[in-house]
């Protein structure tokens, strides 16, 4: 899919949750971080069920904001977030905007499963209407979905989204005869490995910073720490400006 970079499982869960809640609970949308965390870790209509932390969600939101896939809305009481995928992914029908979050939140599904589960987001009149929508989403060089070949023991083919990393697509594509047959397990491992990689990167950054510090006296060390803090604040301000510019660009249209 050429519209965006490949997204990791946490980013996909966030986008799917935002798209779903926009249609099922519009009175609560855009979502606060706490509401989004609950939506991501919801025990129903999620495959796999996750236990993401607030830190993981906030860090993923920062990445998505940098790519202008979500933007932040300031309300009187708290910050809220909304997606802009209808524009970025050119979802020109309500049916397309209903199918995508289901695939993001629940992985590979059959046409009949999608029609049944779409009822709250967008009622399809027939399975043929679902198939026509999937065909449009699967067409062209910027295809958002693709049909999987029928696996042994399956009566129907399944459809998957193309927004994730190669590991995510492999997890969704696994059939019941695979060595690790349940599709939730490898995707759960991908979620865990993504979070672990982020923690490892933060730890490595801290260790490299410690290594760079000279064995100097206490007062000089405090001055050095103050300088680092000021640099960090400046970098954070630059990131905020970059994200704001990306959001403005997204609002004005690609």
N, C-alpha and C positions, 0 to 999 in steps of 0.2 A: 504494500500500500504506500503510495507516494505522498499522501497528504501530510503525514507526520513521521517522526522517527519511531522505531519500534518501542512500544511501551512495556514497562515491567508490570507484574501482577498487581502490585499495590496501586499504581497509577490507573490501571484498567478498572480495578474495583471502585476507585473514587469516581471515575468518569461514569461508569455504569450506574452507580448510586445517585449521582447528581441528575442524570438523565431520567432515571426512574422516578425519583421524588418530585421532579419538576411536573410530572404528569399525574402522579397518584396523590400527592399532597401539595398542591400549588399554594395553599395558604401558608405553608411553612417554608417555601422556597423563595430566595436562595437559602442555603443551609449554613448554620454556624459550624465550627470545627467539631463541637460536641455532637451535634445532630448528625453530621456527616460520619463521624466515628461510629455512632450507633447504626447508621444505615449500612456502613461497610461490614460491620460485625453482626448484622442481623442473622438470626438463626433460621429464618425461612426464606425461600426463594434465592438462596445463595449456594453455589457449588464451586469450590468448597466453602464451608463455614470458616471464617477467619477470626483471629484474636489480635487484630492490629492495635498498636499503641497510638496514643495521641502524637507522639514524636514522629512515628513513621508516617502518619497521615499528613502532618504539617510539612515535613520534608518533601513528600511527594507533591503536595500542593505547590510548593515553591518551584519544583521542577516543571510542573504543568503550567504555572503562571509564566515562567520564563519562555515557554513555547507558545504562549497565547492560546492555550487550550481551555484554561479557566481564568476567571478574573475575580478580584476581590471587590466586594460591595461594602461600604461603611454605613452602618445604620446607627441609630442613636445609642444603642446599648452594646452591640457586639459586631465583630467583623463577620461577614457572610461570604459565601463563595457560590458562583454559578459557572456553568460550562458555556462554551460557545461552539459546540461541535456541529450544530445545525448549519452554521456558516462555514466552518473550517472543513467539514467533511461533506459539504454540499448535500445535506439531507433535505431534499425538496418536498417530501411527502410525510404526513403523519405516520403512515405505516412504516416507512424506513426508520424514522426516529423512535418507533416503538420496538422494532426488531433488534436494533443495535444494542440497547441496554440489556436486553435479555441474553444476547450472546456474550456480552461482556461480563455479566453477572453469573451466568450458569453454564457457560461453555457450549460444546457441541449439542445441537438439538435437531429433531426432525421437524418437518413442516407442520405436522399435526400438533406437536408439543408447542411450537411457536404460536400457532393460532390460538390454542387454549390459554397459554400463559399471557398472551397479549391483550386479553379481554379488558383488563383494567387500564391499559395504556392506550390501546386503539383497537376497536372491534373490527375484525376482518369478516367480511361476508362469507368467504369460502376459503378452502385450502388453495384453490387456484389463484386467489388474490394474493395470498402469502407467497406462493411460488413466483408470481409475476414481480412482486417487490424484491424478492431475493435475487431474481434474474437481473433486475436493474442494478442492484447493489454489487453484483458479481461481474458486471460488464466493464470493459475498458481497462486501460493501464492503471487506473486508480481504484481498482476493485476493493471493496470493503469486506466482502465475504467470499467464501468458496464452498463448494459442495464436496464432501468426502465420499470416497468410494464405499460401497456397501461392504461391511465387514461380515465374516462368517457368523451366522446366528442372528443377524439383524434383518428385520423385515423392511426397514426403510433406511434411506440414506440420511445422513446428518449434515448440518451446515455449521461452519465455524466463522468467526471474525478473523480479520487479517491485521489487526492493530497491534498485536503483541510481538514479543521477541520470538526467536526460533524455538526456544525452550517452551514457551507458552503454547505455540502451535503444535509442537510434538506432543505435549501433555493432552491437548484437546483431541488430537488425532488418534490416540491410542484406542485400539479396539478391545473387546472383552477377552480376546485370546492372548493379549500381551503378557509379558512376564509379570509386570506390576499392573494388574488388569483394571483396577479401579481408577478412573480418570481424575479423581480428586487427589490421589496421593502424590503423583509427580507434580501437580500444580501446587499442592501444599508445600512440597519441598522447594519449589521455585520461589514461593513467597518467603519461606524461611531463609533461603540463601540470599535473596535480595536484601532482607533486613540485616542479615549477618554481615554482608559485604559493606553495607553502609556503616554499621558499627565499627567494623575493622578499619575502614578508611578514616573515620574520626579518631580512632585510637592511634593509628599510624601518624596522622597529622600532629597529634599531641606529642608523640615520642620524637618526631623529627624536630619539633620546636624545642624540646628539652635538650636534644643533642647540640643544637646550634648555640645554646646559651653558654657563655664562658664562665669559668669559676671566678666570679667577681664578688665584691663585697655586697652586703645586704642592701645598702642604699642604691647602688648602681643597678642591682637586680630589680628593685621596685620601679626605678625609672624605665628600665627596659620593658617591664610588664605594662606600664602605663602607655608607652609608645605602641606596643603591640595592640593594646585595647583600642587606641585611637585609630590605628590602621584598620582593625576589624570593623570599627564603626563606620569608617569611610567606605570600606568595601561593601558593607551592608547597605549603605545609602546609595551607592552606585547600582547595586542589584535592584533596589527598590525603584530607582529611576528607570532602569532597563525594563523591569516588569511592567511599570506604568506605561512606558512607551509601547510595549508589545500589546498591552490591553487596549490602548488607544488605537493602535493600528488595526487590531481585530474588530473593534467597534466600527471603524470607518470602512472596513471591508478590505479583503485581500487584494 
